């Protein structure tokens, strides 16, 4: 059975959901190297230490989207993920 359109959410909540999916979950960056490279971050109550930054790239924002810097990292606990920095807002997110 299909749900009526109002049960799915307003356009704003759908847009916010898409934004969260593209940015990933917010994280707290607890340490940086050289003032801009991530060194440690908290995710879901766990502290992760970055052992190696494998790749860095930037994407210019399009339309209302802000410029972003991406860091593909390997953590000391063998976790591999991509961190995203919103350059204008200064917020950090984890993608995978």
C-alpha positions in Angstrom: 0.0 0.0 0.0 1.4 3.4 -0.9 1.6 6.0 1.7 0.1 9.5 1.2 2.7 12.1 0.2 2.4 13.9 3.6 3.5 10.8 5.5 6.7 10.5 3.6 8.0 13.9 4.8 8.2 17.5 3.8 10.5 18.6 1.0 12.8 20.1 3.7 13.1 16.8 5.6 13.7 14.9 2.4 16.4 17.4 1.4 18.1 17.2 4.8 18.1 13.4 4.5 19.8 13.6 1.1 22.3 16.1 2.6 23.2 13.7 5.5 23.6 10.8 3.1 26.0 12.7 0.9 28.0 14.1 3.8 27.9 11.1 6.0 27.7 11.1 9.8 29.1 14.1 11.7 32.2 13.4 13.7 34.3 15.3 16.2 37.8 15.9 15.1 40.0 15.9 18.2 43.5 16.5 16.7 45.1 17.8 13.6 48.6 17.7 12.1 50.0 20.9 10.5 46.8 22.7 11.2 44.7 21.0 8.6 45.4 17.2 8.4 43.1 15.0 10.5 45.0 13.0 13.2 42.3 11.7 15.6 38.5 11.7 15.6 35.6 10.5 17.7 32.9 8.5 16.0 30.0 6.9 17.9 31.8 7.3 21.2 35.1 5.6 20.0 38.4 7.5 19.5 40.1 6.6 16.2 43.7 7.5 15.6 44.6 8.0 11.9 47.7 6.0 11.0 48.0 7.1 7.4 46.3 9.5 5.0 46.1 7.6 1.7 44.6 10.3 -0.5 43.4 13.9 -0.4 41.2 15.7 -2.9 38.9 18.6 -3.1 35.5 19.2 -4.8 34.1 22.6 -5.6 30.5 23.1 -4.5 27.8 23.3 -7.1 24.7 25.4 -6.5 24.0 25.5 -2.8 26.6 22.9 -1.9 29.7 24.1 -0.2 33.3 23.3 -1.2 34.6 20.0 0.4 37.9 18.4 1.1 38.1 14.6 1.3 40.6 12.4 3.1 40.8 8.7 2.5 42.4 7.4 5.7 43.6 4.2 7.4 43.2 4.1 11.2 45.5 2.4 13.7 42.7 -0.1 14.4 42.7 -1.2 10.7 39.6 0.8 9.9 39.6 2.5 6.5 37.2 5.4 5.8 36.8 8.7 4.1 36.5 11.9 6.1 34.8 15.0 4.6 35.5 18.5 5.7 33.0 21.2 4.8 35.4 24.0 4.1 33.0 27.0 4.7 31.4 25.6 7.8 34.4 23.8 9.2 32.4 20.7 10.0 33.7 17.1 9.6 31.8 14.0 8.5 32.6 10.3 7.9 31.4 8.7 4.7 32.4 5.0 5.0 
